[in-house]
Amino acid sequence: MGNHRKWYFKMAVIIIVLMIAALACSVQLSNPTTDSTFITQTFAALGTEMAALENQPVVTGETPSAEAPAAEAPTITTAPPVVHAVTPPEPSNLAHWITDKSDEMLASQHRANGGENFDANIFERPFTSGSMDYLPDLDIVEVEFSRSGDWVFVNLIMSGQNPAGGMKGVYGIEVDSNMNGRGDFIIYAITPAGTTWSTVGVKAYEDTEHNVGGGTVLIADPYPGNGYETILFDEGYINDPDAAWARIAPSNPNAIQLAFKYALIRNNDKYMFGAWSAVPEMVNPAWFDYNDHFTHADAGSPLSELPAYYPLKAFYGWDNTCRWVVGIKNPTGKEPGLCPYTPPTVAPPTAIPTLTPYIIY
């Protein structure tokens, strides 16, 4: 802005000088001293004003301020390390188990080996979206479960490792505390590594509003709920730092082990559980149940026999199991989400034969 003012002022000076020169040519020669003095005084005045202008600060509409100090580098803070008091013991008596379909045999055909019922919240999707590339580290084969003292242990056995090596997925369980089909807790580990128990990447959530599953539990009915909204454990930085752990099973590089304190699920002595695995980008606690969050058309299908939905689209890289009971010897078979089960037949009690009274005379 200041340079523009100086340029305009100089142009004005040039115009005035030309006008004065023209005037000087038209004055009478009888008074040359007066004209010469006028021109000299005019140049002097202009020179003074120009000098003053050169020394004036540029006015921009803002109050001039001192030069701002150099910005300081931002301070980067890191969370303090978690201090643990106890670590899980070695699991034992992994007696309860769930088996699940393996897709390994049909992987080259880019399709699932059955095992999916979208409307009933049963998914068999260990594949990428669109191209249906098989992800063996997400394909659940078997789940073992046990409870020992203050600890609960889960062993998720997968079909194999990721094509890039290791276990790149998220591995967890869902707990239905009152066996009504509506999940209450999820506990999971993100890309666990190493055979030593660790809380890194381990999280747990609770649905305190009891709206997981939408209007009809387990059944697909689009529902804009918020799923699991309350975080209970976040890598040891929330609540009990020792509440939940994960590792690669020391005896099986294709298995993930979870260990969590019984208190994390409120010490409930009777409940149901099911296991799940997923690609990290597909995990969002607010999206449970997933068949309420996605329509079948948007989600796609891993079953080539359903051409209206095949292949996988927005919902991919996911596998889950049916559910089994804990704390109950014989379920009724009517529990929502229960694995296929036929209650044992109870034989009627043996009839007592009619006795002929023996009368003594």
C-alpha positions as CSV (number, residue, x, y, z in Angstrom):
1,M,0.0,0.0,0.0
2,G,2.9,2.4,0.9
3,N,4.6,1.9,-2.5
4,H,1.4,2.7,-4.4
5,R,1.1,6.0,-2.5
6,K,4.7,7.0,-3.3
7,W,4.1,6.1,-7.0
8,Y,1.0,8.2,-7.2
9,F,2.7,11.1,-5.4
10,K,5.7,11.1,-7.8
11,M,3.3,11.1,-10.8
12,A,1.5,14.1,-9.4
13,V,4.9,15.9,-8.9
14,I,5.8,15.2,-12.5
15,I,2.4,16.6,-13.7
16,I,2.8,19.7,-11.6
17,V,6.3,20.3,-12.8
18,L,5.1,20.1,-16.4
19,M,2.4,22.6,-15.7
20,I,4.8,24.9,-14.0
21,A,7.2,24.7,-17.0
22,A,4.3,25.5,-19.3
23,L,3.3,28.4,-17.2
24,A,6.9,29.7,-17.1
25,C,7.1,29.7,-20.8
26,S,4.0,32.0,-20.9
27,V,5.1,34.6,-18.3
28,Q,6.5,38.0,-19.2
29,L,10.3,38.3,-19.3
30,S,10.1,41.6,-17.4
31,N,9.7,39.7,-14.1
32,P,12.0,36.6,-14.4
33,T,13.0,36.8,-10.7
34,T,9.5,36.2,-9.4
35,D,8.9,33.3,-11.7
36,S,12.2,31.7,-10.9
37,T,11.6,32.1,-7.2
38,F,8.1,30.5,-7.5
39,I,9.5,27.5,-9.3
40,T,12.3,27.1,-6.8
41,Q,10.0,27.4,-3.9
42,T,7.6,24.8,-5.4
43,F,10.3,22.3,-5.9
44,A,11.6,22.9,-2.4
45,A,8.1,22.3,-1.0
46,L,7.6,19.2,-3.0
47,G,11.0,17.9,-2.0
48,T,10.2,18.4,1.7
49,E,6.8,16.6,1.4
50,M,8.4,13.7,-0.5
51,A,11.1,13.4,2.2
52,A,8.4,13.4,4.9
53,L,6.4,10.8,3.0
54,E,9.5,8.6,2.7
55,N,9.9,8.6,6.5
56,Q,6.2,8.0,7.3
57,P,5.1,4.5,8.4
58,V,2.8,2.6,6.1
59,V,-0.8,2.8,7.4
60,T,-2.7,-0.5,6.9
61,G,-5.7,0.1,9.2
62,E,-4.0,-2.0,11.9
63,T,-2.1,-0.7,14.9
64,P,1.6,-1.4,14.4
65,S,2.9,-3.9,16.8
66,A,6.3,-5.2,17.8
67,E,7.7,-8.1,15.8
68,A,5.9,-11.3,16.9
69,P,8.2,-13.8,18.6
70,A,9.1,-17.0,16.8
71,A,6.5,-19.7,17.3
72,E,7.6,-22.3,19.8
73,A,7.7,-26.0,18.7
74,P,4.6,-27.8,19.9
75,T,5.2,-29.9,23.0
76,I,4.5,-33.6,22.3
77,T,3.4,-35.5,25.3
78,T,3.2,-39.3,25.6
79,A,1.0,-41.3,28.0
80,P,2.9,-42.7,30.9
81,P,3.5,-46.4,30.8
82,V,0.9,-48.6,32.3
83,V,1.9,-50.1,35.6
84,H,0.6,-53.7,36.1
85,A,0.1,-55.4,39.4
86,V,-0.9,-58.8,38.1
87,T,-0.7,-60.8,34.8
88,P,-2.9,-63.7,33.8
89,P,-1.9,-67.2,34.7
90,E,-1.6,-69.9,32.1
91,P,-5.1,-71.1,30.9
92,S,-6.2,-74.5,31.8
93,N,-9.2,-76.8,31.2
94,L,-10.2,-75.2,27.9
95,A,-13.2,-77.5,27.8
96,H,-16.1,-75.4,26.3
97,W,-15.7,-75.0,22.6
98,I,-17.5,-73.8,19.5
99,T,-16.6,-75.0,16.0
100,D,-17.1,-72.8,12.9
101,K,-17.0,-73.3,9.2
102,S,-13.6,-73.1,7.5
103,D,-13.5,-71.5,4.0
104,E,-10.0,-72.7,3.1
105,M,-11.2,-75.4,0.7
106,L,-13.2,-72.9,-1.4
107,A,-10.8,-70.0,-1.0
108,S,-9.5,-70.3,-4.6
109,Q,-13.0,-70.0,-5.8
110,H,-13.4,-66.7,-3.9
111,R,-16.5,-67.8,-2.0
112,A,-17.5,-69.0,1.4
113,N,-18.2,-72.6,2.3
114,G,-21.7,-71.8,3.6
115,G,-21.9,-70.9,7.3
116,E,-23.6,-67.5,6.8
117,N,-27.1,-66.4,7.7
118,F,-27.2,-62.6,7.4
119,D,-30.7,-62.3,8.7
120,A,-29.8,-64.2,11.9
121,N,-26.6,-62.3,12.6
122,I,-24.3,-65.2,11.5
123,F,-21.5,-64.1,9.2
124,E,-18.8,-66.0,7.3
125,R,-16.9,-63.2,5.6
126,P,-13.1,-63.6,5.9
127,F,-12.6,-62.1,2.5
128,T,-11.8,-58.7,1.0
129,S,-14.5,-56.6,-0.6
130,G,-15.2,-57.1,-4.3
131,S,-12.3,-59.3,-5.3
132,M,-13.1,-61.8,-2.5
133,D,-9.5,-62.6,-1.6
134,Y,-9.3,-65.0,1.3
135,L,-8.0,-63.9,4.7
136,P,-7.1,-67.0,6.7
137,D,-6.2,-65.1,9.8
138,L,-9.8,-64.0,10.1
139,D,-11.3,-67.5,9.4
140,I,-12.4,-68.9,12.8
141,V,-12.1,-72.7,13.0
142,E,-12.7,-73.3,16.7
143,V,-13.1,-71.4,20.0
144,E,-12.1,-72.8,23.4
145,F,-13.2,-71.2,26.6
146,S,-12.6,-71.7,30.3
147,R,-13.0,-69.9,33.6
148,S,-10.5,-70.3,36.4
149,G,-10.7,-68.3,39.7
150,D,-10.8,-64.6,38.9
151,W,-9.9,-65.1,35.2
152,V,-11.8,-66.1,32.0
153,F,-9.8,-67.4,29.0
154,V,-10.7,-67.6,25.3
155,N,-8.6,-69.3,22.6
156,L,-9.6,-68.4,19.1
157,I,-8.0,-70.9,16.6
158,M,-7.9,-69.5,13.1
159,S,-7.4,-71.2,9.7
160,G,-3.9,-69.7,9.2
161,Q,-1.9,-66.5,9.2
162,N,-2.4,-63.4,7.1
163,P,-0.9,-63.6,3.5
164,A,1.5,-60.9,4.6
165,G,2.5,-62.9,7.7
166,G,1.3,-62.8,11.3
167,M,-2.2,-62.1,12.6
168,K,-3.4,-58.8,11.2
169,G,-7.0,-58.8,12.4
170,V,-9.1,-57.9,15.5
171,Y,-10.1,-60.8,17.7
172,G,-12.8,-60.7,20.3
173,I,-15.9,-62.2,22.0
174,E,-19.4,-60.9,22.7
175,V,-21.1,-61.7,26.0
176,D,-24.8,-61.9,26.5
177,S,-25.2,-61.6,30.3
178,N,-28.9,-62.6,30.6
179,M,-29.1,-64.9,27.6
180,N,-31.8,-62.9,25.8
181,G,-29.9,-62.6,22.5
182,R,-28.9,-59.0,23.1
183,G,-25.1,-58.6,23.6
184,D,-23.9,-56.8,26.8
185,F,-20.1,-56.8,26.5
186,I,-17.4,-57.0,23.9
187,I,-13.8,-57.7,24.6
188,Y,-11.2,-57.7,21.8
189,A,-7.6,-57.3,20.8
190,I,-6.3,-55.4,17.8
191,T,-3.5,-57.1,15.8
192,P,-1.9,-58.9,18.8
193,A,1.8,-59.8,18.4
194,G,4.1,-61.9,20.5
195,T,3.5,-64.8,22.9
196,T,3.7,-62.7,26.1
197,W,0.5,-61.4,27.7
198,S,0.0,-57.7,26.8
199,T,-2.7,-55.1,27.2
200,V,-1.6,-53.2,24.1
201,G,-4.5,-53.0,21.6
202,V,-6.9,-54.6,24.1
203,K,-10.3,-52.9,24.6
204,A,-13.6,-53.7,26.3
205,Y,-17.1,-52.0,25.9
206,E,-20.5,-52.4,27.5
207,D,-23.9,-51.6,26.2
208,T,-25.4,-49.8,29.2
209,E,-28.5,-48.7,27.2
210,H,-29.4,-52.3,26.2
211,N,-30.1,-51.5,22.5
212,V,-27.6,-53.8,20.8
213,G,-29.7,-55.9,18.4
214,G,-32.3,-53.2,17.5
215,G,-36.0,-53.8,17.7
216,T,-35.7,-57.6,17.3
217,V,-32.6,-59.2,18.7
218,L,-30.2,-60.9,16.3
219,I,-32.7,-60.5,13.4
220,A,-31.8,-58.0,10.7
221,D,-34.0,-54.9,11.2
222,P,-32.2,-51.6,10.3
223,Y,-31.7,-49.7,13.5
224,P,-29.9,-46.4,14.0
225,G,-28.7,-47.3,17.5
226,N,-25.3,-46.6,19.1
227,G,-24.3,-50.2,19.9
228,Y,-21.7,-50.5,22.6
229,E,-21.3,-47.0,23.8
230,T,-19.4,-47.3,27.1
231,I,-15.7,-48.1,27.1
232,L,-14.6,-50.2,30.1
233,F,-11.0,-50.9,29.3
234,D,-8.6,-49.2,26.9
235,E,-5.2,-50.8,26.8
236,G,-4.9,-50.4,30.6
237,Y,-5.6,-46.7,30.7
238,I,-9.2,-46.9,31.9
239,N,-10.3,-48.5,35.2
240,D,-8.4,-51.6,36.2
241,P,-5.1,-51.6,34.3
242,D,-5.0,-55.4,34.6
243,A,-8.5,-56.3,33.5
244,A,-7.9,-57.6,30.0
245,W,-5.0,-59.1,28.0
246,A,-4.1,-60.8,24.7
247,R,-1.3,-62.7,23.1
248,I,-0.5,-65.2,20.3
249,A,-0.9,-68.7,21.7
250,P,2.6,-69.9,22.6
251,S,1.8,-73.4,21.3
252,N,0.0,-72.3,18.1
253,P,0.9,-69.3,15.9
254,N,-2.5,-69.4,14.3
255,A,-4.4,-68.9,17.6
256,I,-5.2,-65.8,19.6
257,Q,-5.7,-66.0,23.4
258,L,-7.7,-63.5,25.4
259,A,-7.7,-63.3,29.2
260,F,-9.9,-61.0,31.3
261,K,-11.0,-60.7,34.8
262,Y,-14.3,-62.2,35.7
263,A,-15.2,-58.8,37.3
264,L,-15.1,-57.1,33.9
265,I,-18.4,-58.8,33.0
266,R,-19.9,-58.2,36.5
267,N,-19.1,-61.6,37.9
268,N,-22.2,-63.0,36.2
269,D,-22.3,-66.8,36.8
270,K,-24.6,-67.6,33.9
271,Y,-24.2,-66.1,30.4
272,M,-23.6,-66.9,26.7
273,F,-20.6,-66.0,24.6
274,G,-19.7,-66.0,20.9
275,A,-16.4,-65.2,19.1
276,W,-15.7,-62.8,16.2
277,S,-12.8,-61.6,14.1
278,A,-12.5,-58.7,11.7
279,V,-10.2,-56.5,9.6
280,P,-9.4,-53.4,11.8
281,E,-11.1,-50.9,9.6
282,M,-14.4,-52.7,9.9
283,V,-14.5,-52.7,13.8
284,N,-16.8,-50.1,15.3
285,P,-18.5,-50.8,18.6
286,A,-21.4,-48.6,17.7
287,W,-22.3,-50.8,14.7
288,F,-23.4,-53.9,16.6
289,D,-25.4,-55.8,15.5
290,Y,-24.0,-55.5,12.0
291,N,-27.0,-56.8,10.2
292,D,-28.9,-53.8,11.8
293,H,-26.2,-51.4,10.6
294,F,-26.0,-52.7,7.0
295,T,-28.7,-53.8,4.7
296,H,-28.0,-57.1,3.0
297,A,-27.8,-55.3,-0.4
298,D,-25.2,-52.8,0.9
299,A,-23.3,-55.5,2.8
300,G,-23.1,-58.0,-0.1
301,S,-22.7,-61.7,0.5
302,P,-19.8,-64.3,0.4
303,L,-22.2,-66.9,-1.0
304,S,-22.0,-67.2,-4.8
305,E,-25.3,-69.0,-4.7
306,L,-26.9,-65.7,-3.8
307,P,-26.1,-63.7,-7.0
308,A,-28.4,-60.9,-6.0
309,Y,-26.0,-60.0,-3.2
310,Y,-22.6,-61.6,-4.1
311,P,-19.8,-60.6,-3.8
312,L,-19.0,-58.8,-0.5
313,K,-19.4,-55.0,-0.7
314,A,-19.5,-52.6,2.3
315,F,-19.4,-55.3,5.0
316,Y,-16.3,-57.5,4.6
317,G,-13.5,-59.0,6.5
318,W,-15.6,-60.5,9.3
319,D,-16.3,-63.8,10.8
320,N,-18.3,-64.8,13.9
321,T,-19.7,-67.9,15.6
322,C,-22.9,-69.0,17.1
323,R,-23.1,-68.7,20.9
324,W,-22.7,-71.2,23.8
325,V,-23.7,-71.1,27.4
326,V,-21.5,-70.8,30.5
327,G,-22.6,-71.8,34.0
328,I,-25.4,-74.0,32.7
329,K,-25.0,-77.7,32.3
330,N,-27.9,-78.2,29.8
331,P,-29.4,-75.3,27.9
332,T,-33.0,-75.5,26.8
333,G,-32.1,-75.2,23.2
334,K,-34.3,-72.1,22.9
335,E,-31.7,-69.5,23.9
336,P,-31.4,-66.8,21.1
337,G,-28.2,-67.3,19.0
338,L,-27.5,-70.7,20.6
339,C,-25.4,-73.1,18.6
340,P,-27.3,-76.1,17.1
341,Y,-28.1,-78.2,20.1
342,T,-30.5,-81.0,21.0
343,P,-31.3,-81.2,24.7
344,P,-30.7,-84.7,26.1
345,T,-33.8,-86.8,26.4
346,V,-34.6,-87.5,30.0
347,A,-36.0,-90.9,30.5
348,P,-39.2,-91.0,32.6
349,P,-38.7,-92.6,36.1
350,T,-39.2,-96.3,36.3
351,A,-42.7,-97.2,37.4
352,I,-43.0,-98.8,40.8
353,P,-44.8,-102.1,40.5
354,T,-48.1,-102.5,42.3
355,L,-47.5,-104.5,45.4
356,T,-50.1,-107.1,46.6
357,P,-50.5,-106.4,50.3
358,Y,-49.4,-109.3,52.5
359,I,-52.0,-109.8,55.2
360,I,-51.2,-111.7,58.3
361,Y,-54.1,-113.5,60.0
